[in-house]
Amino acid sequence: MGDVEIFGVDAFTNEAFRGNPAAVCLLDAPADAAWMQAVAAEMNLSETAFVVTTPLPGGELPLRWFTPAVEVALCGHATLASAHVLFGTGRLPRSAGARFATASGVLGAAAGADGSVELDFPALPSEPAPEPSGLTGALGARVVVTLRNTHDLLVELEDAAAVRALTPDVAALAAFDTRAVVVTARAETGRAADFVSRCFAPRVGVPEDPVTGSAHCALAPYWANRLGKTTLVGHQVSSRGGTITCTVTPDARVRLAGQAVTVWRGTLTA
């Protein structure tokens, strides 16, 4: 394959070593899936993104995401990181934006004037669902509402303090048949956010994801309905922390905006 450029990016933050770290590999041509999975395992981050920089006939760039254990169908922070790298290295002009061909369809990324990136993602409606047996015990907190969408189990807790204080049994959460368990609550009064969340995905090799763009595709419409507003700020209260500005649009899309910082770059030779 030859040498491959790789970048380390902290997404949904404007500070190094905060937000959610992703590795971004720039490829001249599609790579073997087993090789990409091995690279993602070596990086040992919640996601490693692989972008083919040769566009398809429609102008889209193929993009795939891998956790250390599996390929996933949708990832927000590694998509933001990929756009950040493409804009920052001049491979794509910021004025033109980016369009990625992915397992979840074509996803857009637009550059903001403040250095941010806004992603155009599908909304993920969540439907009320019975609380799975053992969930309260695994979380160690009282569950108010449980819902499901095509990717995750969405769980509302009593308040933001309960979300912040969670010390769940991660091994027990891995037994639930869902990509991730996303917990949320309305933000405390006076905070610069509308809701808080955390995301646990041990079933796909990520015990706790620091900041999860794809989870906000479900969180944003849920809280938009609850709070009666279409633009909201979500704060993911993991130990690294991160902020996502979410806008729910009438065409069943969610725009996710955030900043990113490149913290390292190098070359893969294997």
VMD Tcl script that draws the C-alpha trace (Angstrom):
set ca {
  {0.00 0.00 0.00}
  {2.89 2.36 0.67}
  {3.03 5.11 3.24}
  {-0.28 6.49 4.55}
  {-0.68 9.89 6.20}
  {-2.42 9.73 9.56}
  {-3.57 12.50 11.89}
  {-4.69 12.61 15.50}
  {-7.55 15.05 16.06}
  {-9.51 16.01 19.18}
  {-13.07 16.69 18.02}
  {-15.92 18.74 19.51}
  {-13.47 20.89 21.45}
  {-11.15 23.85 20.90}
  {-8.57 22.52 23.39}
  {-6.01 19.79 22.88}
  {-6.56 16.67 24.99}
  {-10.25 17.41 25.45}
  {-13.24 16.32 23.37}
  {-13.12 13.01 21.54}
  {-9.86 11.83 19.94}
  {-10.00 10.25 16.48}
  {-7.34 9.07 14.08}
  {-7.80 10.04 10.42}
  {-6.07 8.07 7.65}
  {-5.89 9.59 4.17}
  {-5.92 6.94 1.44}
  {-5.27 7.24 -2.29}
  {-7.55 4.26 -2.96}
  {-9.90 1.97 -0.99}
  {-8.11 -0.29 1.49}
  {-8.73 -3.82 2.69}
  {-11.21 -3.94 5.58}
  {-9.02 -6.30 7.63}
  {-6.11 -3.85 7.33}
  {-8.30 -0.93 8.40}
  {-9.57 -2.91 11.39}
  {-5.99 -3.75 12.37}
  {-5.00 -0.07 12.18}
  {-8.01 0.90 14.32}
  {-7.05 -1.73 16.90}
  {-3.49 -0.36 16.91}
  {-4.73 3.22 17.41}
  {-7.06 2.01 20.21}
  {-9.27 5.11 19.98}
  {-13.05 5.08 19.93}
  {-12.89 5.54 16.14}
  {-10.36 5.64 13.35}
  {-11.60 7.16 10.08}
  {-10.38 6.17 6.62}
  {-10.94 8.74 3.87}
  {-10.25 7.99 0.21}
  {-9.08 11.33 -1.17}
  {-9.86 10.38 -4.80}
  {-13.47 11.54 -5.31}
  {-16.26 9.44 -6.74}
  {-17.96 10.64 -9.97}
  {-20.39 12.73 -7.91}
  {-17.58 14.39 -5.99}
  {-18.06 12.47 -2.73}
  {-15.11 11.07 -0.80}
  {-15.54 7.51 0.51}
  {-15.37 7.41 4.30}
  {-15.43 4.46 6.72}
  {-15.12 4.29 10.51}
  {-13.74 1.54 12.74}
  {-13.64 1.15 16.53}
  {-10.86 -1.06 17.92}
  {-13.29 -3.99 17.54}
  {-15.75 -3.40 14.67}
  {-16.73 -1.20 11.73}
  {-19.63 1.16 12.55}
  {-22.33 2.61 10.34}
  {-22.30 6.18 11.65}
  {-19.77 8.31 13.54}
  {-19.90 12.04 14.15}
  {-16.62 12.98 15.79}
  {-14.43 11.10 13.30}
  {-16.36 12.70 10.43}
  {-15.76 16.14 11.92}
  {-12.09 15.19 12.40}
  {-11.85 14.05 8.76}
  {-13.29 17.32 7.44}
  {-11.01 19.28 9.78}
  {-7.96 17.47 8.34}
  {-9.06 17.90 4.73}
  {-9.69 21.63 5.22}
  {-6.58 22.17 7.32}
  {-4.21 20.50 4.85}
  {-5.74 22.26 1.85}
  {-6.93 19.04 0.22}
  {-10.40 20.60 0.15}
  {-11.09 24.35 0.12}
  {-13.02 25.45 3.20}
  {-15.40 27.40 0.97}
  {-16.45 24.25 -0.89}
  {-17.10 22.01 2.09}
  {-16.95 18.21 1.94}
  {-19.34 15.42 0.96}
  {-18.64 11.91 2.22}
  {-20.02 8.64 0.83}
  {-20.69 6.43 3.87}
  {-22.70 3.47 5.08}
  {-25.30 6.02 6.27}
  {-25.58 7.78 2.92}
  {-23.98 11.03 1.80}
  {-22.94 13.21 4.74}
  {-22.00 16.85 4.33}
  {-19.48 18.96 6.22}
  {-19.30 22.75 5.98}
  {-16.55 24.95 7.38}
  {-17.57 27.73 9.76}
  {-15.96 31.16 9.88}
  {-14.73 30.50 13.42}
  {-12.86 27.35 12.44}
  {-15.74 25.08 13.38}
  {-17.23 22.35 11.19}
  {-20.95 21.74 10.75}
  {-22.03 18.21 9.85}
  {-25.23 17.36 7.99}
  {-26.42 14.03 9.47}
  {-29.64 12.02 9.46}
  {-31.98 12.49 12.42}
  {-32.55 9.30 14.41}
  {-36.05 9.25 15.88}
  {-36.36 7.25 19.09}
  {-39.47 5.35 20.11}
  {-40.51 4.55 23.69}
  {-39.46 1.05 24.67}
  {-39.79 -1.12 27.78}
  {-36.91 -0.80 30.19}
  {-34.64 -3.80 29.64}
  {-34.32 -6.12 32.60}
  {-31.24 -5.29 34.62}
  {-30.70 -1.81 33.19}
  {-31.26 0.08 36.45}
  {-28.82 -2.21 38.23}
  {-26.20 -1.90 35.50}
  {-26.41 1.90 35.52}
  {-26.76 2.26 39.27}
  {-29.32 5.03 38.80}
  {-33.09 5.39 38.55}
  {-34.34 5.29 34.97}
  {-37.09 7.75 34.01}
  {-37.63 6.89 30.32}
  {-36.16 4.37 27.88}
  {-36.33 4.68 24.11}
  {-34.74 2.91 21.14}
  {-33.54 4.05 17.75}
  {-31.79 2.23 14.94}
  {-28.43 2.38 16.73}
  {-28.76 2.90 20.46}
  {-30.76 2.62 23.65}
  {-31.59 6.14 24.88}
  {-32.14 6.50 28.63}
  {-33.31 9.60 30.46}
  {-32.28 9.91 34.11}
  {-33.73 12.07 36.88}
  {-31.38 15.03 36.46}
  {-28.00 16.16 35.18}
  {-26.36 15.37 38.51}
  {-27.32 11.71 38.12}
  {-25.76 11.63 34.64}
  {-22.55 13.22 35.89}
  {-22.29 10.86 38.89}
  {-22.80 7.60 36.98}
  {-20.32 4.79 37.64}
  {-22.03 2.01 35.68}
  {-21.17 -1.66 35.49}
  {-19.70 -1.48 31.99}
  {-19.45 -5.27 31.64}
  {-23.16 -5.56 32.42}
  {-24.00 -2.89 29.83}
  {-22.18 -4.94 27.19}
  {-24.87 -7.63 27.55}
  {-27.61 -5.36 26.17}
  {-28.40 -5.78 22.47}
  {-27.58 -2.24 21.36}
  {-24.60 -0.40 19.91}
  {-24.53 1.95 22.90}
  {-26.43 2.97 25.98}
  {-26.83 6.76 25.85}
  {-27.89 8.42 29.11}
  {-29.21 11.96 29.23}
  {-31.00 14.59 31.29}
  {-31.93 18.22 31.03}
  {-28.98 20.50 31.86}
  {-28.89 22.34 35.16}
  {-30.40 25.82 35.22}
  {-27.82 28.47 34.35}
  {-25.57 26.15 32.37}
  {-24.59 27.03 28.79}
  {-26.29 23.86 27.53}
  {-29.79 22.49 27.09}
  {-29.06 18.86 27.92}
  {-26.25 16.64 29.11}
  {-25.35 13.10 28.11}
  {-22.90 10.23 28.39}
  {-22.42 7.29 26.03}
  {-21.34 3.75 26.93}
  {-20.59 1.36 24.06}
  {-18.67 -1.64 25.45}
  {-20.42 -3.95 22.98}
  {-18.38 -2.36 20.15}
  {-15.17 -1.97 22.12}
  {-15.69 1.52 23.59}
  {-16.38 1.45 27.36}
  {-17.24 5.17 27.40}
  {-17.11 7.40 24.35}
  {-15.96 10.92 25.30}
  {-18.17 12.91 22.86}
  {-20.55 11.14 20.50}
  {-21.82 12.99 17.43}
  {-24.01 10.13 16.22}
  {-25.77 9.90 19.58}
  {-26.76 13.55 19.17}
  {-28.65 12.58 16.01}
  {-31.12 11.03 18.47}
  {-30.59 13.34 21.44}
  {-31.27 16.51 19.43}
  {-34.74 15.54 18.14}
  {-35.66 14.08 21.53}
  {-34.81 17.27 23.41}
  {-36.14 19.49 20.62}
  {-39.55 17.91 21.20}
  {-39.21 18.13 24.97}
  {-37.99 21.73 25.08}
  {-39.86 23.18 22.09}
  {-36.80 24.52 20.26}
  {-34.89 23.49 17.16}
  {-31.38 24.68 18.03}
  {-29.88 23.23 21.18}
  {-26.51 22.84 22.87}
  {-25.54 19.41 24.16}
  {-22.76 18.90 26.68}
  {-21.34 15.40 26.93}
  {-20.10 15.17 30.51}
  {-17.44 12.49 30.16}
  {-14.09 13.05 31.87}
  {-12.75 14.76 28.70}
  {-16.00 16.62 27.99}
  {-17.22 18.21 24.80}
  {-19.91 20.45 23.34}
  {-22.09 20.02 20.26}
  {-24.46 22.64 18.87}
  {-27.41 20.82 17.29}
  {-30.00 22.12 14.85}
  {-32.98 19.93 13.93}
  {-34.23 20.67 10.41}
  {-37.67 19.99 8.85}
  {-36.19 17.48 6.38}
  {-35.36 14.92 9.10}
  {-31.74 15.98 9.37}
  {-29.61 17.21 12.25}
  {-26.78 19.69 11.86}
  {-24.00 19.09 14.38}
  {-21.46 21.86 14.84}
  {-18.22 21.83 16.78}
  {-14.54 22.62 16.68}
  {-11.49 20.38 16.43}
  {-7.75 20.49 17.15}
  {-5.02 18.49 15.39}
  {-2.68 17.15 18.07}
  {-0.34 14.93 16.04}
  {0.39 13.74 12.51}
  {2.55 10.98 11.12}
  {2.95 8.21 8.56}
  {1.82 4.61 8.62}
  {4.39 2.37 6.97}
  {2.78 -1.04 7.58}
}
mol new
graphics top color blue
foreach p $ca { graphics top sphere $p radius 0.5 }
foreach p [lrange $ca 0 end-1] q [lrange $ca 1 end] { graphics top cylinder $p $q radius 0.2 }
display resetview
